[in-house]
Amino acid sequence: MASAQGITGPRNTDTPNNYVRDIPIVNCMVSDPGVAGISEGWGPSGGNFTGVSHVPDIASQLRAMQNYRDIKRIFTIYDPQQKSPVTAVEALRSLTKEQGIEFKALPLPIKADGKTDASAIPELVAQANDFKPDFFYIGPDSFLYVNRKPLFDAIAKIGVPSFAASDAFLTKGDALFGLVGNYYIVGQYCASKAVRILTEGTKPGDIAFDRVTRFSLKVNMSAAQRLKIYPPMDLLTITEVIKAPK
């Protein structure tokens, strides 16, 4: 999302010349254009850009977790300085409250230099011990992805299954389960929008900024075997089984 903001720029800016405003742009893998501040929200931007989100909506993510196992409690940590994870946490808090699910979300602390403190990850994750969540939720959080090794090391110590909203936490991390956008499909969808701009003369601002329409359920069987928490058979038939390296 930071790259989209850096290229397209915020929707309301006093310095438009600092951004690319004179050629068409197709932003790929932006969690939410409204949250990113590059447009008012979903739909046509009216500007010189369009794009695609690779992250499923929160309701679909929660249903995926509930299809895997009964959910009474969900725990998460997040970077409070990123808009995407903050918005995901707020949406999940609202939805779980409606459904009577306990939800605990802990923001990572900010250091004196203004940067998010990665060294606090193990301590915050350990607090899930007392909460006893059914899932440790990992949202669209690039800070946690960069620091995924201490994150998953800490999660492994408490033996809690984790759900990921982004594919990289499964393929390059150790999350148990996730409903994620397939990067190949995301690329195809982005390319189709570029084709409309380049060959059909469609203005990018007239092309809706939306999500991919197909998401993948993925189970990291290495994690499932270690935790002894396997997906139900009816879910397994529609789930891609992977063995991600730890």
C-alpha positions as CSV (number, residue, x, y, z in Angstrom):
1,M,0.0,0.0,0.0
2,A,2.9,2.3,0.7
3,S,4.0,2.1,-2.9
4,A,0.6,2.9,-4.2
5,Q,0.5,6.0,-2.0
6,G,4.0,7.0,-3.1
7,I,3.1,6.8,-6.8
8,T,-0.5,7.8,-7.0
9,G,-0.4,10.0,-3.9
10,P,-3.2,10.8,-1.5
11,R,-6.5,11.8,-2.9
12,N,-6.4,15.2,-1.3
13,T,-2.9,16.6,-1.6
14,D,-1.5,20.1,-1.8
15,T,1.5,18.8,-3.8
16,P,0.1,16.9,-6.8
17,N,3.3,17.5,-8.7
18,N,5.1,15.1,-6.3
19,Y,3.1,12.2,-7.7
20,V,2.4,10.5,-11.0
21,R,-0.8,12.2,-12.3
22,D,-0.1,12.4,-16.1
23,I,-0.1,8.7,-17.2
24,P,-2.4,5.8,-16.5
25,I,-1.7,3.7,-13.4
26,V,-3.0,0.2,-12.4
27,N,-2.3,-0.4,-8.7
28,C,-2.1,-4.1,-7.8
29,M,-2.3,-5.6,-4.3
30,V,-3.8,-2.6,-2.5
31,S,-5.8,-3.8,0.4
32,D,-8.4,-1.0,0.3
33,P,-8.1,2.1,-1.8
34,G,-10.2,4.2,0.6
35,V,-8.1,3.1,3.6
36,A,-5.0,3.9,1.6
37,G,-6.3,7.4,1.0
38,I,-5.7,7.2,-2.7
39,S,-9.5,7.4,-3.5
40,E,-12.8,7.8,-1.8
41,G,-13.3,4.0,-1.8
42,W,-14.3,1.2,-4.1
43,G,-15.5,1.9,-7.7
44,P,-14.1,4.3,-10.3
45,S,-11.6,6.7,-9.0
46,G,-12.2,9.4,-11.5
47,G,-8.5,10.0,-11.6
48,N,-5.6,8.6,-13.7
49,F,-5.6,5.2,-11.9
50,T,-7.5,2.0,-11.1
51,G,-6.5,-1.1,-9.3
52,V,-7.1,-4.4,-7.6
53,S,-7.3,-5.6,-4.0
54,H,-5.9,-9.0,-3.1
55,V,-7.5,-9.2,0.4
56,P,-10.9,-10.7,1.0
57,D,-13.5,-8.8,3.0
58,I,-13.5,-9.3,6.8
59,A,-16.9,-11.2,6.8
60,S,-15.5,-13.8,4.3
61,Q,-12.4,-14.2,6.5
62,L,-14.4,-14.8,9.6
63,R,-16.6,-17.3,7.8
64,A,-13.5,-19.2,6.7
65,M,-12.3,-19.4,10.3
66,Q,-15.7,-20.6,11.5
67,N,-15.7,-23.3,8.7
68,Y,-12.4,-24.6,10.0
69,R,-13.4,-24.9,13.7
70,D,-15.8,-23.4,16.3
71,I,-14.8,-19.9,17.2
72,K,-15.3,-18.3,20.6
73,R,-12.2,-16.1,20.9
74,I,-9.9,-14.5,18.4
75,F,-6.6,-12.8,19.3
76,T,-4.3,-10.5,17.2
77,I,-1.5,-8.0,17.3
78,Y,-1.0,-5.3,14.7
79,D,1.0,-2.3,13.7
80,P,-1.0,0.8,14.7
81,Q,0.9,3.0,12.3
82,Q,-0.5,1.2,9.2
83,K,-4.0,1.9,7.9
84,S,-4.7,-1.5,6.5
85,P,-4.2,-3.6,9.7
86,V,-5.9,-0.9,11.8
87,T,-9.0,-1.0,9.6
88,A,-9.0,-4.8,9.5
89,V,-8.9,-4.9,13.3
90,E,-11.7,-2.4,13.6
91,A,-13.9,-4.3,11.1
92,L,-13.2,-7.6,12.8
93,R,-13.9,-6.1,16.3
94,S,-17.3,-4.9,15.0
95,L,-18.2,-8.2,13.3
96,T,-17.2,-10.4,16.2
97,K,-19.2,-8.2,18.7
98,E,-22.3,-8.7,16.5
99,Q,-21.7,-12.5,16.6
100,G,-20.9,-12.8,20.3
101,I,-17.2,-13.7,19.7
102,E,-14.6,-12.4,22.1
103,F,-11.9,-10.5,20.3
104,K,-8.6,-9.1,21.7
105,A,-6.4,-6.9,19.6
106,L,-3.1,-5.5,20.9
107,P,-1.3,-2.7,19.1
108,L,2.5,-2.9,19.0
109,P,4.2,-0.1,20.9
110,I,5.9,2.8,19.3
111,K,9.5,3.6,20.1
112,A,10.8,7.1,21.0
113,D,12.1,7.5,17.4
114,G,8.5,7.0,16.1
115,K,9.0,3.5,14.7
116,T,7.0,0.5,15.6
117,D,8.8,-1.7,18.1
118,A,9.4,-5.2,16.6
119,S,11.1,-6.4,19.8
120,A,7.7,-6.3,21.6
121,I,6.2,-9.0,19.3
122,P,7.1,-12.1,21.5
123,E,5.7,-10.4,24.6
124,L,2.4,-9.4,23.0
125,V,1.9,-12.8,21.4
126,A,2.5,-14.5,24.8
127,Q,-0.5,-12.6,26.1
128,A,-2.7,-14.9,24.0
129,N,-1.8,-17.7,26.6
130,D,-4.3,-16.4,29.1
131,F,-6.9,-15.4,26.5
132,K,-6.9,-18.9,24.9
133,P,-8.0,-17.9,21.4
134,D,-9.3,-20.4,18.8
135,F,-7.4,-18.5,16.2
136,F,-4.5,-16.0,16.1
137,Y,-5.5,-13.6,13.4
138,I,-2.8,-12.2,11.1
139,G,-4.2,-9.3,9.0
140,P,-2.8,-7.5,6.0
141,D,0.1,-6.1,7.9
142,S,3.4,-5.6,6.1
143,F,5.3,-4.8,9.3
144,L,4.4,-8.3,10.7
145,Y,5.4,-9.8,7.4
146,V,8.8,-8.2,7.6
147,N,9.1,-9.5,11.1
148,R,7.4,-12.9,10.5
149,K,10.2,-15.0,12.0
150,P,9.8,-13.6,15.6
151,L,6.0,-13.6,15.0
152,F,5.8,-17.3,14.1
153,D,8.4,-18.3,16.6
154,A,6.3,-16.7,19.3
155,I,3.0,-18.2,18.0
156,A,4.6,-21.6,17.9
157,K,5.6,-21.3,21.6
158,I,2.0,-20.8,22.7
159,G,0.6,-23.5,20.3
160,V,-2.2,-21.5,18.9
161,P,-3.5,-22.0,15.3
162,S,-3.1,-18.9,13.1
163,F,-5.2,-17.5,10.3
164,A,-3.7,-15.3,7.6
165,A,-5.4,-12.8,5.3
166,S,-2.4,-12.6,3.0
167,D,-0.8,-15.4,1.0
168,A,2.8,-14.6,2.0
169,F,2.1,-15.5,5.6
170,L,1.4,-19.0,4.4
171,T,3.9,-19.6,1.7
172,K,6.8,-17.7,3.3
173,G,5.6,-18.0,6.9
174,D,4.1,-20.6,9.2
175,A,0.4,-19.7,9.4
176,L,-2.0,-22.7,9.6
177,F,-4.8,-21.5,7.4
178,G,-5.9,-18.6,5.3
179,L,-8.4,-17.2,2.8
180,V,-6.1,-15.4,0.4
181,G,-5.8,-13.8,-3.0
182,N,-3.9,-15.9,-5.5
183,Y,-1.1,-13.6,-6.8
184,Y,-1.3,-15.1,-10.3
185,I,-5.0,-14.3,-10.5
186,V,-4.4,-10.9,-9.1
187,G,-1.8,-10.3,-11.8
188,Q,-4.2,-11.5,-14.5
189,Y,-6.9,-9.2,-13.3
190,C,-4.6,-6.2,-13.2
191,A,-3.4,-7.0,-16.7
192,S,-7.0,-7.1,-18.0
193,K,-7.5,-3.6,-16.7
194,A,-4.3,-2.5,-18.3
195,V,-5.4,-4.0,-21.6
196,R,-8.7,-2.0,-21.5
197,I,-6.7,1.2,-21.0
198,L,-4.0,0.5,-23.7
199,T,-6.1,-1.2,-26.4
200,E,-9.7,0.0,-25.8
201,G,-9.0,3.6,-24.8
202,T,-10.9,3.3,-21.6
203,K,-9.9,5.9,-19.0
204,P,-8.4,4.4,-15.9
205,G,-10.6,6.5,-13.7
206,D,-13.7,4.9,-15.3
207,I,-12.6,1.4,-14.4
208,A,-13.7,0.3,-10.9
209,F,-11.1,-0.3,-8.3
210,D,-12.3,-3.6,-6.8
211,R,-11.2,-6.9,-5.4
212,V,-10.4,-10.1,-7.3
213,T,-13.5,-12.3,-7.4
214,R,-11.8,-15.5,-6.6
215,F,-9.9,-16.3,-3.4
216,S,-8.1,-19.5,-2.3
217,L,-8.4,-21.4,0.9
218,K,-5.0,-22.7,1.9
219,V,-3.9,-25.0,4.7
220,N,-0.3,-25.4,5.8
221,M,-0.3,-29.1,6.6
222,S,3.0,-28.9,8.4
223,A,1.4,-26.6,10.9
224,A,-1.8,-28.7,11.0
225,Q,0.3,-31.9,11.8
226,R,2.3,-30.1,14.5
227,L,-0.8,-28.6,16.1
228,K,-3.0,-31.7,15.5
229,I,-5.7,-29.3,14.3
230,Y,-6.9,-30.6,10.9
231,P,-9.5,-29.1,8.6
232,P,-12.9,-30.8,8.4
233,M,-13.2,-33.1,5.4
234,D,-15.8,-31.0,3.6
235,L,-13.5,-28.0,3.8
236,L,-10.4,-30.1,2.8
237,T,-12.1,-30.9,-0.6
238,I,-12.0,-27.2,-1.6
239,T,-8.7,-26.3,0.1
240,E,-5.3,-26.1,-1.3
241,V,-2.9,-28.1,0.9
242,I,0.6,-26.7,1.1
243,K,3.7,-27.5,3.2
244,A,5.3,-24.1,3.7
245,P,8.9,-24.0,4.9
246,K,9.2,-22.6,8.4
